[in-house]
């Protein structure tokens, strides 16, 4: 379910990303004062927080994950979170990422295609 390795000077963790899904959704569902868009933003913020904390506890500084089908490359609390999207069905079209790592530097270029 998880894979850890080193690329350049990055300590990388790969996992699907659903580990905190139920917990995060339950937390956000109680925030009925938020609009649908605000609720989704809060859900993603909390998910990123949980993924970042977990990645650090595993001794890593970079996480490749999926589950949400939404592409991202964000720095969150010292952890680089990368979700390449989904080739079969992305939130805003199918997607993938081209990732370059040189030493400690990481760059992810998000690519999109029409959904099949």
C-alpha positions in Angstrom: 0.0 0.0 0.0 3.0 2.3 0.4 6.4 2.7 -1.2 9.4 4.6 0.2 12.6 5.5 -1.7 15.1 8.2 -2.3 15.3 10.3 -5.5 18.2 12.8 -5.6 18.1 14.2 -2.1 14.4 13.7 -1.7 12.9 11.1 0.6 9.8 10.0 -1.2 6.6 8.2 0.0 4.0 6.9 -2.5 0.5 6.0 -1.4 -3.0 6.1 -2.7 -4.2 8.9 -0.4 -7.4 7.5 1.0 -6.0 6.7 4.4 -7.6 9.8 6.0 -10.6 10.1 3.7 -13.4 9.0 6.1 -12.0 10.9 9.0 -11.6 14.1 6.9 -15.1 13.9 5.3 -16.7 13.4 8.8 -14.9 16.5 10.2 -16.0 18.7 7.3 -19.6 17.5 7.1 -20.2 19.1 10.5 -19.4 22.5 9.1 -22.8 23.1 7.6 -22.3 26.9 7.7 -19.9 26.6 4.7 -21.0 26.7 1.1 -20.3 23.6 -1.1 -17.2 25.2 -2.6 -15.9 26.3 0.8 -16.6 22.8 2.2 -14.5 21.2 -0.6 -11.7 23.7 0.0 -11.7 22.9 3.7 -11.8 19.2 3.0 -8.7 19.4 0.8 -6.9 21.6 3.3 -7.5 19.1 6.1 -6.6 16.2 3.8 -3.3 17.9 2.8 -2.6 18.6 6.5 -3.1 14.9 7.4 -1.1 13.7 4.4 1.8 16.1 5.2 1.9 15.1 8.9 1.9 11.4 8.0 4.6 11.9 5.4 6.8 13.6 7.9 6.2 10.8 10.5 7.5 8.4 7.9 10.7 10.4 7.6 9.9 11.7 4.1 9.6 15.1 2.5 7.8 14.3 -0.7 4.5 12.5 -1.2 3.1 11.1 -4.4 -0.6 10.3 -3.9 -3.9 9.9 -5.8 -7.4 9.2 -4.7 -8.9 12.7 -5.3 -8.2 12.6 -9.1 -7.4 16.4 -8.7 -3.9 17.4 -9.9 -1.8 19.3 -7.4 1.8 20.1 -6.6 1.8 22.0 -3.4 4.3 22.7 -0.6 2.4 22.0 2.6 4.1 22.4 6.0 7.5 21.4 4.6 6.2 18.5 2.5 5.8 18.5 -1.3 2.5 16.9 -2.1 2.1 15.7 -5.7 -1.1 14.3 -7.2 -0.6 13.7 -10.9 -4.4 13.3 -11.5 -6.0 10.3 -13.3 -5.4 9.2 -16.8 -8.9 7.6 -17.0 -11.0 10.3 -15.3 -9.6 13.5 -13.8 -11.6 16.3 -12.1 -10.7 18.7 -14.9 -9.8 16.2 -17.6 -7.4 13.3 -17.6 -4.0 14.2 -16.2 -0.5 13.1 -15.5 2.7 14.8 -14.2 6.2 15.1 -15.5 8.4 15.3 -12.4 12.1 16.3 -12.4 14.3 16.0 -9.3 17.8 17.4 -9.1 19.3 17.1 -5.6 16.8 18.6 -3.3 15.0 20.7 -6.0 11.7 19.2 -7.4 9.6 20.4 -10.2 6.3 18.9 -11.4 4.7 19.9 -14.6 1.0 19.0 -14.8 -0.3 17.8 -18.1 -4.0 17.4 -19.0 -5.8 15.5 -21.7 -9.6 15.3 -22.5 -11.4 12.6 -20.5 -11.7 9.4 -22.5 
